[in-house]
Amino acid sequence: MRSQPSVLHLDLDAFFASVEQRDKPSLRGKPVIVGGVGARGVVSTASYEARVFGVHSAMPGHEARRRCPHAAFLSGRFDAYRVASRQVMTVLRDLSPLVEPLSLDEAFVDLAAARRPVDLSVPGLERLIGELKAEVAAVTGGLTASIGVGSSKFIAKVATELGKPDGHHIVPAGGEVALLSPMSARVIPGVGPVTGEKLRRIGVETVADLQRIALDDLVQVIGRAHGTGLKALAFAEDDRAVEPEREAKSISVEDTFDRDLVDLAELATIVDRDAHQVAARLTAARLLARTVTIKIRLHGFVTHTRSRTLTGGTDRAALISRIATDLLGEVDLTPGVRLVGVGVAGLTDVLQEDLFSTDDPEAVAAEPEVADDVPADGPVAVDPDPAAGADADRPAVTEHRAARSAGWPPGADVEHDVHGRGWVWGAGRGRVTVRFETADTPPGPVRTFADDDPALRRV
């Protein structure tokens, strides 16, 4: 445990929705919901104006529309979010070389390794937080962040939650246990719905209950490793280091056999097991994968690979297993298999980019890549009608499937030869409606065009 509050956690407030409100003046102060806009879409981020209606991240899009039908439903602009994220991470890395991004909008910073002297007293941290929040707003064009500081990553993250939105909270060293005690046990990482229900059955509902219960009693209910870990966190015992980002390019699991295997059912069982291991590693790394690959090395050291790319990322074990098993069936296994592996690539941030999928996330986005007969030592490939007079408070949100297929997703940046820059207000029935405004203009006019108008193009 650290003797001073030297771990800082920063979380950008309603990040995706805030970027949209920043760049779309007509949406400022209004409910904005960003995510998948198709039948199977999921909410990625809701603005605070939408949250008062009960809309939250990971909620099905149809439920969000039921709760907040007057919101602006946007498909998201991931490039814009990446730019803002890089700007914020640069500010944090200018403060300390030890920055651990958790996603585009969230990171830990080790203040003990700061590039300049940092006063870790409460007044000193108050000044630092004020400077950071001002700098984040300056480089991003007005985005806000919530910040927590504590003696560990766990406490810093809890502190951030206490400061939301657009606030901060500092937990002085020595005050951690008292802070945690009255909180729900669900505040502790690893206490989800299942574990929470198990704890409730033995009378553990708060962190104070978890602090009081005997470890042996806890272990009997949730297991030794899990119980020991939760008990430690209940007393704020967390010595995890802030680790700079190490970008993963791919994740894979391989099995080499003592004897060549030819039975498809046996191989499918192994592939399923490997797929579940890969999925578990994706989940642990908070990542999603777009491409699933299977690698098969036959008797004679000839290697085959098959890959399939999805329209959206996934970490679902069942889906990865199904695709890998399908790919296994495409290879002639009669010579005997000496090695099989399951891998994933095209990794991206979990619970972010995949939530922008507007249709079936399991749909194949491209033909499978195939590489056959490669020697083992050689290369291996691995809206209602959006006419004038429509509701001026929100974009049209129907016919999203048609809008996507026409290349005009709601919220996308566009440019017109005559009217300049704007964004897609709605599309369908052969037309696209655009609100002509940018972050630097007042709310602009709405105009409708044919969806094949040569003067209008995506930016």
Secondary structure, 3 states (H helix, E strand, C coil): CCCCCCEEEEEECCHHHHHHHHHCHHHCCCCEEEECCCCCCEEEEECHHHHCCCCCCCCEHHHHHHHCCCCEEECCCHHHHHHHHHHHHHHHHHHCCCEEEEECCEEEEEHHHCCCCCCCCHHHHHHHHHHHHHHHHHHHCCCCEEEEEECCHHHHHHHHHHHCCCCEEECCCCCHHHHHCCCEHHHCCCCCHHHHHHHHHCCCCEHHHHHHCCHHHHHHHHCHHHHHHHHHHHCCCCCCCCCCCCCCCEEEEEEEEEEEECCHHHHHHHHHHHHHHHHHHHHHCCEEEEEEEEEEEECCCEEEEEEEEEEEEECCHHHHHHHHHHHHCCCCCCCCEEEEEEEEEEEEECCCHHHHCCCCCCCEEEEEEEEEEEECCCCCCCCCCCCCCCCCCCCCCCCHHHHHHCCCCCCCEEEECCCEEEEEEEEECCEEEEECCCCCCCCCCEEEEECCCCCEEEC
